[in-house]
Amino acid sequence: MNDDAPQDLDPLNTDDGSMSRRSVLRTTAGAAGIAGVGLGFGTLGSSTAAAAENAPAAASDPAASPARKGATMAGVPFDRRSTVRVGIVGLGNRGGSMIDLFLAVAGVRVVAVCDPVKDKAEQAAAKVTAAGQPAPAVYTNGQDDYENLCKRGDIDFVYVATPWDFHFEMAKTAMLNGKHVGVECPVALRLDQLWQLVDLSERTRRHCMQLENCCYGQNEMRVLRMAHAGLFGDLLHGAGAYNHDLRGLMFDPDYYEGPWRRLWHTRLRGDLYPNHGFGPVANYMDVNRGDRAVSITSVGSPSLGLAEYREKHMPKGDPSWKETYIESDRTISLVQTAKGRVIRLEHDVSTPHPYSRINSLGGTKGVFEDYPARIYLEPDHTDDQWADFSAYADWDHWLWKEHANPPGGHGGMDYMLVFRLMQCMRLGLVPDFDVYDAATWTAPVPLSHLSIKAGGAPQQIPDFTRGEWKKARPGMDSQQPAE
């Protein structure tokens, strides 16, 4: 029997200031070091857990929208600039590869890099000089050195690619220092943190974005344009997922630089990674731009996969044997929108199965389903047989027509994200998505957990836009700008 009880958190808790986040981080980092967790940003382990456990109870109505403390950021453009100056925080697997894409985009300069692991920061700095740019400032003095990067006066945009525990605090610090910020998924892990990021973005007039690369996939952008052109008729339902067998990687002591990602399976029961599936479907349906996500109902299977994998592959003395997993192996959520549409979300990273984000959209004229890509639309199809989606290549987004063979990973979507974001900053355009999208796409993390705890009871999704969702406005389906 395992002596360590699982930490079943209340993800709605708010911080009363009785214990500063930094003191919590340092205390947890010390404990993690004793437990043999890896170095660098991965040492924090259960920092967010500790913060939540030291917080008071949530407000009686967590879905209610608090009074706006600033002006809306919906439709707010960047200031135009000839060169976008970037600071990168976190240079592990993700940040260490994404820096190549920032360096590949004209009009972008990497000014500073930060990671507590000195070798990683130095390797990133070498990439910058190899690309013909001046040597960047390097910040390696512990886990708080990102604060000094954010204080620089020569940075326009901070890119955060660290373990999840850090995302909220780093996004907050960047905006407080006058920087726009883009964060890898998820942008935060608690509902009160999402509201804080919304409020801070509005007060500082700085954009805080969930850098959801899957929104820029070629299939996703093609379906987006087809949906907005009415080819699917009136939209009825969609589905998205992160079904990805990560068991081997989560038990790899080097890949995630310690067990930080696996430890989240000891804390929450719901959908830990909804953004890849939710973001594209939300774009199809103009969520926050004419419709909004109203509620989520979630159910979860037993948690067996990680324990079974550990039994087969990990020696008895491994620290993972002290862990008790509570995260559902398969979480299924139904999101209802204000217009009555239904979005199905799935999450499964701990059982054997082929990779799939599902990526489905259905309307009164037909349906698209991905993995593999197939389509059925009236009046084009009348034989009840799936058709070849490649026949609709003319509907590709202009980004994919302009960049037919983009560099980088994930089929080119990473490059598309970086190129388009940097283009918006250089030309002074409105970004394709904003802090309200970041909060909405991430809200299923805490809310699916609460729904499962409540036996599948619906949880209300806050209106992070405070009513702005009723106004139609552009999003991902952009027009090609004139350079």
N, C-alpha and C positions, 0 to 999 in steps of 0.2 A: 504494500500500500504506500502511496506517495504521501509524505508528511507535509508537503507544501500545498496549501490551499490556493485555488485559483482566485485571481483578483477580478471579480465581476463588478465592473465599474458602473457608476451612474454618469453617462456621458453628457448629461445636461448640467452638471454641477458648474458653479461659477466660483471664481477665485476671490476671496474676501481680503486678500492681502496679508493674512496672518502669517504666511510663509512665502517669501519671494520665490519666483520660479527659479532664479539663479541658484538660490540656496538648495532648492529641491534637486536641481540638476547636479550640483556638485556632490550632494550627499549620495544620490543614486549612482553617480559615476563612480564614487569610491566603492560602494557596495558591489557594483558591477565588476570593478577591477578585481576585487577579492574572489568573485565567482568565476573569473577567468574569461570575461568577455573581451573581444578584440579591441584594438586601439582605434584612435581617431574618433570621428563623429559617431561611430557605432557603439561607443562605450556607455551610452546613456541608459540602455535597457528600458526600465519601467519609469522613466522620468515623468511622462504624462500621467501614468497611473498614480504616482506619488502626489502629483499636483492635484489630481481629482480627489484623491482620498482625503486631502487636507482642506477641501472646499465645503462650503455650506450647501444646504439643499437648494435645488433649482426653484425658479419662480413657479407659481401655480399654473401659469399658462405659458409654457415655453415657446409655443407657436405664435404668440402675439408679437406684433411688430412694435418695438419701442420707438419713441419719438425720434425723428431724424435730427442728427446733430450737425449736419452740414448739407450741402446741396447734392443732388443726385449726380452720379458718375455715368449714368446712361447717356450715350451719345457724346461724351466729352472726348475731343481729339487730343492727341499728343501735341506738344510744342514741336514745330518743325526744327530739324537740325541737320547739318550736312554730314556729321559723323556721330554714330551712336557709341557711347563709351560704356563698356560693360564690365561689371565685376562678377566673378563666378565663385560661389561658395559651395564646397563639396566636390571633390575630384575623384570619386570612386568610379565604379562601373559606368554610371550614367553621366555624371559631370565630366569624367575623363574622356568620354566619347563625344559629348555634345559640344565641347570646346572646339573641336575640329569644324563643326558646322558654323559656329559664330565666326571663326576665322575664314571660312569659305565665302562669306557674304560680303560684297563690296559695301564700303561705307560703315564698317563696324570695326571698332578697335577694342581689344581685350586689355583693360587698364590694370586689373588686379585679380589675383586668384587667392583662394583661401582653403586650407585643409590642415587639420592638426598633424596629419602624417606628412612629414617634410618631403619625403621622396615623391609622393604624389603631386604635391604643389610644385616641386622643382621640375618634374616631368611635364606638367602643364605649362609652366613658364617657358620651357625649352620649345614647346610647340608654337608658342606665340612668336618667339624670335625666329624660329625656322620659317614662319609664314611671312617674315619680312617686317614685322611690327616691332616697336620698341619693347624692351624687356618690361614685363608687368611688375607691379609691386606684389610681393609674396607675403602672405599672412599665415604663419604656422605656429604662433605662440599660444597654444591651447585652444579649448573649445569656445572661448569667448572672443577670439581675435577677429571674428567676422564683424563685430561691432566697430572695430577700427576701420575695416574696409568700408562699411556703410557710412562712416563719417567723412570720407574723402569728398572733396569738392569737385572732382573731375570724373564722377561716375553718374550716368543717366539711368542705368538699368542694372538691377541686381538679379542674377539667376541663382536659384536655390535648388540644389540636388543633393540633399543630405537625408539621413534617416527621418522617418515621419515625425518623431518626437520633437525635432527642431523646427519644423516648417512654420508653425504659427509664430514663434518668437522671432524668427529671422525675417519673416514677412513684415511683422510689426516694426522691427528695428529699422528695416530699410525704408519704410514709409515715413517713420518719425524723423529720419535723416534726409527727407526730401527726394527719395529715389522711387521710381517705378520698380515693381518687383514681379517676377514670374516664378512660380513654385511648382515643383513636380508633385504628382498625386500622392496622397490627398493634401489639400491646402491646410487643413487642420483636422482635429479629431473630436472636438466637442462643439456643441451647438453654441455655447456662449462665446467660444473663440471665433466662430464664423461671424457672429454679430459684431464682435470687436473689429474684425478685419473690414467688414462693410462700413462701420462707422468711421474707422480710421482712414480708409480710402476717401470717403466723402469729406472728411475734415482736412486732410492734407492735400487733396486734389491730386493724388497720385494713384495710378492704376495698380491693382493687385490682381493678378491673373493666375488661374489654374492652367498650366501649360499642357493642355490635353491634346497630345499629338494625334490621337486616333481621329479627332475631328478633321484632320488634314489627310486622311487616307484617300486614295484615289476612288475607291468604291463609295466611301462615305460622301465625298464631295460630289460625285456624280448623282447619287441618290438625292442629295440635298437639292441640287438644281432641278432634277426631275420632279421632286415633290412640290417645289415652289412654282413650277410651271404648270402644275395641275395634272400631271400624267397619272398620279395615283388617285385622282378624284379627291373627295373629302377624306382627310386622314382619320383613321379609327384607332389603330394600335401600332405599337412598335416594340422591339425587344433589343436588349444589349446585355453583354456579359463580360466577365473576366474569368473564363474557365481555362486554366493554365496549370498544368502539373508542375508545381514548384518544390516538391518534396526533397528532391536531391539537392537543390540549391539552398533551401532553408536549413538543411543540416550540414552544408558545406561551411567549415569555419572560416574560409577565406573570402568566398563570394560576397556575402553580406557583411563582412568585417565584424563578425560576432553574431549573436543570435537575435538581434533586435527585431527583425521581421517575424521570426518564429514566435517570439515572446508575445506578440500581439494576439496569437491564438490562445494564450492563457488568460486574456483579459476581456475580450469582447466576443459576442456570439453572432453578430450580424455580418453584413456585407462590408468588408474592410477596404474594398477597392472598387467602388461603383463607377468611377469617373469614365473609364474607357468605354463602358457600355452606355452610360446615361448621356454623356456629352453629345455624341452624334445624333441620337434619337431626339434629344431635347432640341437640337438645331433643326431637325426635320420639321418639328412641330412648333417652331417659334416660341419655345418656352422662354419666358421673360420678355417676349416681344410680340404679345398678342394672346398668349396663353400662359398658364403657370401650373407648376406642380403643386397640388393641394394636399395630398395625403399619401402615405405609404403603409402597406400591409405586408409583413414579412413572416416567413416560416423557415425553419432550419432543420436539417437532418441531424442525426447523432454525430458526435465528433470522434471518429475512429481512425481516420487515415494517417495522421501524423504519428500516433502511438503505434500503429501497426508497422509503419515504415521504420520507426526507431527500433522496434523489436527485431527487425530483420537486418538492420544495417549499422546500428550504433553499439559500440562496446558498453558493457554494463557500467563501467566507471565514468562514462561521458556525463558532463553536467546536464545534458538534456533529460536524463532520467529523473531529475528533480522537478520537471515541469508537468503540469496537469493541463491538458488542452480542453477548452470549452467552446472554441470557435466551431460553428456548424461546418461540416465538410461541404455541404451544398446549401447555400442560402438562396431562396427565391422570393422576390419582392414584386408587388404590384403597386405601381404609382398611378394615381388618378389625377387628371388635369382638370382645370376649371371648365374646359369645353367638353368634358366627359370622356376624353381619350384615355387609353390604358397603355402604360409602358411596363413591360416585364424586365426585371433585372435579375441576373444570376451571378453567383460568385462561388468558385470552387478551385482551390489551389492545392488541395491535399489528397486527391484521389487520382488514379490513372485514367487519363482520357486525352484525346487529341485537343490541340489548342482551338479555341473558338471564342469570338466575341459576339456571336449570333448575328447581330447587325441586321435586324429585320424591320420592315415597314409595310403596313397594309392600309389600304383605303377602299373607297367604293368602286374603284376601277381596277384594282389588282394588288399584287404583293411582290415584294423583293425579299429574298433571304440570302444570307452570305454563308460561307464555309460549307460547301462551295457556293460561289455567287450564281444565283439563278433568279429568274423573273417571270412573272405572268401578269400581263396587262391587257385589258380590253381597250380598243377593239383589235389590237395586234394579235392576240392569242385567243383561240376559241376551242382548243382541243383538249383542255384539261391537262396539258403537259408543260413542264417547266421549259423555258426558253433560255437562250444564251445571252447573258448580260453584256457580253462584248459587242453585241449589235447596237448598243446604246452609247458607244464611245463618243459620238458627237456631242453628248451632253456633259462631257468632262468639264470640270471647272477650269477657268483660264489659267490658274496656277499650274495645273497638270499639262495644259497645252503649251505653256511657256517653258516648263521644266520637265521635259519628257523622261529624262533619265537622271533624277536627282541623286546626289551622293548621300551617304549616311545609312543608318540602320532603319529597321522596321519598314522596309519597302519604300523609303523616301519620304515618309510622312514627317519624320523628325526635321529634315531639311526644310520642308514646306512650312512647318511651324516657325522655325527660326527666320527663314527668309521673309515671310509675310509679317511677322511681328517687327522685325527690324525695318522693313519697308514702311510700315505704319508710323514708326517713330521718326524715320528720316523725312517722310513727306508730310508729317503733321496730320495723320488720318486717325479716325476713331478705330480702336482695336476691334478685332473680330469678336472677342468676348471680354467680359469685365468681371468685377468682383462679385456681382450678383449671380453670374453664372458659376463662378468658383464656389460660392456658398451653396447654391442649389444643387450642383452636381455632387457635392461632398456631404450634404445633409443626410443621405442614406446611411452613412457610417454610424452615427449615434442613433438615428431613428429606427433603423432596422434592428439594431440590438434591443432597443426598448420594446419594439413590437414583438419580437420573439419572446422576450421575458414575459410579456403580457399575454402570451398565448395566441399571438397573431392579431392582436387588437390594432386597428388603424392608428397611426400617429400623424398628427398634422404637420405639414411642412411649412415653415414660416414663409411669408412673403417678404423676402429680403429686399425687393425693389420698392416696398412701401407704396404699391399702387401703380408704379411706372410700367408694370407688365401689360397693362391695358392698352398701351400705346404701341402700335406697330413701328418697328424701326429695323434698320439693316443689321445683319450679323455676319455669319460665315459666308453667306451667298453674296460675295462682294463683287463690285465692278472693277475691272482692271484699271488701275490709275495711270495717268500719264506721268512718266518720270521727268 
